[in-house]
């Protein structure tokens, strides 16, 4: 396969009222025939979003908006193109654009199309049916800024177990309570 796919760098700039530095990021392989809706899904999954029932919006370098129109109930910004049918072939090498997930918490991303196209077989070892990440870095914040299960934003952080991983079931050799010198695997 020839170098026909786009390589798109996506950096998480801000969200939930805070800027992020250093910015976590992912690099995606995407065919020009993939839709913006498919790219949005890939970004959301790669950035560990689990509540996907939020609006999202791409803003291209020419100020064009792209978003799934059926999600807006007729309230999409004027001139918005439908993300389900608008293809990534609109993008040019070196172009930068923005992606915002959750119009309330405003998880804003800077997206940059690489100057050169890639061969998915070289980068991924296969030709996937959707955009996929193939490189990444950084710590990903929780979508709702929760630090632990049950975090209400006011309670102190739970204390770490005094003896390492002793609170875990002994499924793996280094989990659970250990007797001195007992590191054998159970079968």
MONOR-V180722 format. One record per backbone hydrogen bond with DSSP energy under -1.0 kcal/mol. NH is the residue of the N-H (numbers start at 1). CO is the residue of the C=O. Records with the same first field share a line. If there is no record, write none. Layout:
NH=CO ; CO
This chain:
4=2
5=118
6=30
8=28
9=112
10=26
11=110
12=24
13=108
14=108
15=18
16=105
18=15
20=13
25=137
26=10
27=135
28=8
29=132
30=6
34=31
36=86
37=83
39=35
40=36
41=37
42=38
43=39
44=40
45=41
46=42
47=43
48=45
49=44
57=100
58=66
59=98
60=64
63=60
66=58
67=81
71=68
72=69
75=72
80=77
81=65
83=67
85=82
86=82
88=34
89=32
90=87
91=88
94=113
95=92
97=111
98=59
99=109
100=57
101=107
102=55
106=102
107=101
108=14 ; 106
109=99
110=11
111=97
112=9
113=95
114=7
118=5
123=119
124=120
132=29
134=27
137=25
145=142
151=148
166=163
168=165
171=169
175=172
176=165
182=179
